[in-house]
């Protein structure tokens, strides 16, 4: 019985690690998908971030932006920010950071900032 219990505990531990790794991999793949989706959304974030001008406290953009595209981009940014703050992907989890996520983090944060600036310009 003891030998069977030890084997079962080992198998359960391995299964737990596999399931955790599967969860982390799914989150990393979702992050990658959201970044690609925003990148291919048709919104030029460089123009949005460079084209801002401040006039009387209001931010305006010289770029014609479709509100539906910006709304979709904002939803993707919300998902990206949630994933980036997850302990398993942020480096504060038990295994440390994930290289793919850390390489994608600057781009995701830049896109998030551009979407925020665009939204602020539209609300002003």
N, C-alpha and C positions, 0 to 999 in steps of 0.2 A: 504494500500500500504506500509506504513512504517513497519508494522509487517512482511509482506512478504519480504520486503527488508532486515530486520534484520535477518530473518530466512535464507534467501539465502546467506547473507554474512557469517553467521555462518557455513552453509553447505560448502560453498566455502573454507573457512578457514580450516575446517576439512579435506576436500579433498586435499588441498594443503599440509597439514602435512602428510597425508597418502602417497601421491605421493613422497614427499621428503624422508620419511622413506623407501618406496619401493626402491628408488634410492640408498640410503645408504646400504640397505640390499643386493641389487644386487652387489654393489661394494665389500662389505665384502665377499660375496659368491665367487665372481670372484677371490679375493685375496686368499681365502682358496683353490680354485681350482688350481690356479697357483702354490701355495706352494706345494700342493700334486703332481702336474704334475712334478715339478722340483725334488722333493724328490724321485719320482718313475721313474726318467728318466734313471736310470742305471749308472749315473755318480757318482762316489764316491767323494763327495766334501771334505770329511775329508782328504782323501789321497791327493787330489789336494792341499789343503791348508797346509798340513803337509809335503808333499813331495817336496816342492819347494827348490831349491838350487840356490844360486846366484854365478855366475862364470863370472868374467870379466864384470860385469854390466848387464849380461843377466840372466834372470830367466829360469831355466829349470825344468822339472818335470820328475820324474822317473815313472810316471803312463802313461799307454797308453790310451789316451782319443780319442774318436771318435769325429771328427769335427762336424758332424751333430747333435750329442747329445749336444755338447757344444753350437752350434748355437741355437738349440731349447731352451736350458736353458737360454741363453742370451736374447732371445726374451721374455721368461717368466719373467726374472728378470726386463726387461724394463717395462713390464706391472705392475709388483709388485711395482716398484719404483714410477711409475706414480700414482698408487692407494694409496700408502703410503703418497704421497705428496698432495693428494687431501684434501682440507680444511675440508670437512665433515668427513673424516676418520682420519685426523691428529690431531684432538683436537683443531684446531684453528677455527673450524666452530661454529655455534650458539649453538649446543647441546653438545659440548665438544667431547672428544675422544670416540671411540667405544671399549669396553673391548676386544672383540674377536680380533680386529685389533691390539690393544696394546700388547696382549699376543703373537701374531704371528710376531710382528715387529722384535724382536731380531733374530729369525730364518731366516726371509726374508732378513734381512741385512747381516747376516752371509753367506747365500747362494749367495747373490749378490756380496759380497767381494770375495768369492771363485771363482765365475765365472769370475770376473774381473782379478783376479790373473792368472787364467788359460789362459784367452785370452791374457794377457800381456806376458805370457810365450810362447805362440804360435807365437806371433808377433815379439818376440825378436830374 
